[in-house]
Amino acid sequence: MNELKPRAAPRTIDETLDLLTGADYVADRSLATVLFLSLRMKRPLFLEGEAGVGKTEIAKVLAQALGRRLIRLQCYEGLDVSSAVYEWNYAAQMIEIRMEEAAGKVDRSDMERNVFSEKYLIRRPVLDALTGKTGAAPVFLIDELDRTDEAFEAFLLEILSDFQVTVPELGTIKAEEPPIVIITTNRTREIHDALKRRCLYHWVDYPNAERELEIVRRKVPQANQRLSAEVVSFIQKLRQIELFKVPGVAETIDWAGALTELDKVALDPETVSDTIGVLLKYQDDIARIEQGEGRRILNEVKAELSAAE
């Protein structure tokens, strides 16, 4: 495994934009600006938007570009402190206690200090994120915060305020340098204002056609240029109709990749029908496209691209 070589944060918005572009993340200037400010002000960045628009990817790209560890806390309903922050290795502690008793060690205070030591502490993502050294703080991704309950959200608020955790048996563990915090949410529920006030905010929207085509060219460079243009134009129009779940950028990349694997150089009705499951994940949406909506969109795409040539 290659050793990470931490690099300094960008000094300007343009450098931030170049940093993202250099890692093949096609960002607009507004995102680069808020990311630059987040790094300069050492404030968490709160990213909100539909699933599949590239929120999580921002944290991954940032960790890669800055040479930092990426620590990811994947949120879910019922997430608690033992899963998110720390817990004790009880099995190993019990073995140690039995061994000390067998060796005739009966001093209770010595035994307690021994079993409740760093050796038996299991660091979960939150505590792990607080152990970075100066100049090498990790990128801490708190992914899909809206999936947790309000109790955990309140606990997280305390962590983000002081960047420290109290372990009763060991005392308070405080970050030498606060991690670079990226919080994402798909807006399935509202996050409390108190937590949002601790962060800088940015809404990550679907990209326009030009930016999405550049994303496809970077992520699927082997795709035929005509095919890439048709794929992007088709999906841009697909997002304009009422669907249960419109495809995100991740689906655009997947579809372009799948069509390239099939050696396609252009879209046709049969290909769209055969591969629509790469784009849409709900049967009602698929049925609507196969009942004529897909053919109509494809005809529009072909006509517009031909007119532009």
C-alpha angles and dihedrals in degrees: 000000000000115000113244116244108203116221130199120263116261115274099213140028090251091054089050090052090048090049091055094043091049089058091049095254108136104211133170122236094256091061092045089051097052091043091051091050092047091055094044096045094039091231126144114257115228112205119192128181147105120308114274100026095113105265096134091043090062091065092046092050092046092052091048095046095046095041093240133140114260112223113188127198106192106203125218139160111288096022108160140182096269090056097040107032116018146312137188124255093240096178092055091044092054091050090051092050092050091048092050092048090050089051090054097251107147103160101122097199093050090048092050093050090050099050095040095057135113088268091073099034114111109207115214122196098281095051091039090055090058095058099074120124126235109285092014105065111154127242106253112204115196098191125202096352090178089073092068127077127256093257092064090043089057091049090050090052089062092049093051092048098058105007092228138111128204116221104190094215095047106026130234120342111200127187114254085211122007114250122247099259123207117181121190131191134177090207097243084143135007118266115225116265092233091067094042090054089062090059144058110243134222132170110218107210133186109280122249118252095266094052093042091052089052089051091053092048091053098042098038103028092162093062118110111259094230090048092050091051092049093047093051094044091048093051093045088057092042089060090058095064126074110267132159089238121007116210119263130213090273089062091047090056092045093050094048089049093047093049090049090053087055090053092242119161097181140014124261131174094258094050092048090051094046095049102033090109089071089062106033127043102186123077094220090057092047091048091053092052093046092049092069107289092097094052091049092051092046092052090051091049093050092047095048095047092047091050091051094054 
